[in-house]
Amino acid sequence: MQALIFIFAIKLLSFHPYYVSIFEVNHNPDTKTVQVAARIFIDDLENVLMDEGREKPYIGTERELSEADEWIADYLNRHFMLTADGERIELDFIGKESETDVIWCYLESNPIDRIDTLHVKADLLIDMFPLQNNLVHTEERGIKKSVILKKGKIEDEIVYGS
């Protein structure tokens, strides 16, 4: 009987949607650039872009619209921001790769010598999906730190030390 209840509970949980995006933020010691890889569910990103008045971009398919990269770059620039030691880090969209139901977006900054304090703001998808979590994993000088940003807490500060 307990096994039947367990199986039923697992089936119920599998129907519950979850909303999570993951950001890998690394300060490359060789190039001194901040490199970002963002993993986002394609359908969520398409929904938020269409909610902003865009056409369905068909991300990662043969039907992908030519404007899709521009729309994604614009959205990321408005909803994911990094500030290093008080200076905004400008991130350039350098490309994307799609997997089955997710897209990896890649961004990169101009050279920055070092980061002692990183301010992260990520409100990606939160307006449309209030349960959205944006996990941000960072690495600077071999120091790894992570934050979870969500509705009610869309920004945080990471201190690596001096």
HUZI-V746795 format. One record per backbone hydrogen bond with DSSP energy under -1.0 kcal/mol. NH is the residue of the N-H (numbers start at 1). CO is the residue of the C=O. Records with the same first field share a line. If there is no record, write none. Layout:
# HUZI-V746795
NH: CO / CO
This chain:
# HUZI-V746795
5: 1
6: 2
7: 3
8: 4
9: 5
10: 6
11: 7
12: 8
13: 9
14: 10
16: 13
21: 133
22: 39
23: 135
24: 37
25: 137
26: 35
27: 139
28: 33
32: 28
35: 26
36: 107
37: 24
38: 105
39: 22
40: 103
42: 101
45: 41
46: 42
47: 43
48: 44
49: 45
50: 46
51: 47
52: 48
53: 50
54: 49
61: 58
64: 61
65: 57
68: 65
71: 67
72: 68
73: 69
74: 70
75: 71
76: 72
77: 73
78: 74
79: 75
80: 76
81: 121
83: 119
84: 87
85: 117
87: 84
89: 82
92: 108
94: 106
95: 106
97: 104
99: 102
103: 40
104: 97
105: 38
106: 95
107: 36
108: 92
109: 34
112: 32
118: 158
119: 83
120: 156
121: 81
122: 154
123: 79
126: 123
129: 125
132: 129
133: 19
134: 149
135: 21
136: 147
137: 23
138: 145
139: 25
140: 143
143: 140
145: 138
147: 136
149: 134
150: 153
153: 150
156: 120
158: 118
160: 116
